[in-house]
Amino acid sequence: MLIAASAPRTAELLERRGLAVTAVDISEFEKLEGCVTCLSVLIGG
């Protein structure tokens, strides 16, 4: 799971629930009011 590096408490919570978390620095996108969801690609199965 990708998560913004600016949300370390959320990352910790998700890791405690057994998820593999990768923190990503998206500070430049956040300055433009973007988020990880805006950078997501959904692949249907």
C-alpha positions as CSV (number, residue, x, y, z in Angstrom):
1,M,0.0,0.0,0.0
2,L,1.3,3.5,-0.9
3,I,0.8,6.2,1.6
4,A,2.0,9.8,1.8
5,A,5.1,10.3,3.9
6,S,3.2,13.1,5.6
7,A,0.9,10.6,7.3
8,P,3.3,8.5,9.5
9,R,0.7,7.7,12.2
10,T,-1.7,6.3,9.6
11,A,1.2,4.3,8.1
12,E,2.0,2.9,11.5
13,L,-1.7,1.9,12.1
14,L,-1.9,0.1,8.8
15,E,1.4,-1.7,9.4
16,R,0.1,-2.9,12.8
17,R,-2.9,-4.3,10.9
18,G,-0.5,-6.4,8.8
19,L,-0.4,-4.3,5.6
20,A,2.8,-3.7,3.7
21,V,3.1,0.1,3.6
22,T,5.5,2.2,1.5
23,A,5.7,5.9,2.4
24,V,6.1,8.1,-0.6
25,D,7.1,11.8,-0.6
26,I,4.4,13.5,-2.5
27,S,4.8,16.9,-0.9
28,E,4.9,18.7,-4.3
29,F,1.5,17.2,-5.2
30,E,0.2,18.1,-1.8
31,K,1.1,21.7,-2.3
32,L,-1.3,21.6,-5.3
33,E,-4.0,19.9,-3.1
34,G,-3.3,16.5,-4.7
35,C,-3.0,13.2,-2.9
36,V,-2.0,9.6,-3.5
37,T,-5.5,8.8,-4.8
38,C,-5.0,11.3,-7.6
39,L,-1.9,9.3,-8.7
40,S,-3.6,5.9,-8.6
41,V,-4.2,3.6,-11.5
42,L,-7.0,1.1,-11.1
43,I,-6.7,-2.2,-12.9
44,G,-9.8,-4.2,-13.3
45,G,-9.7,-8.0,-13.1
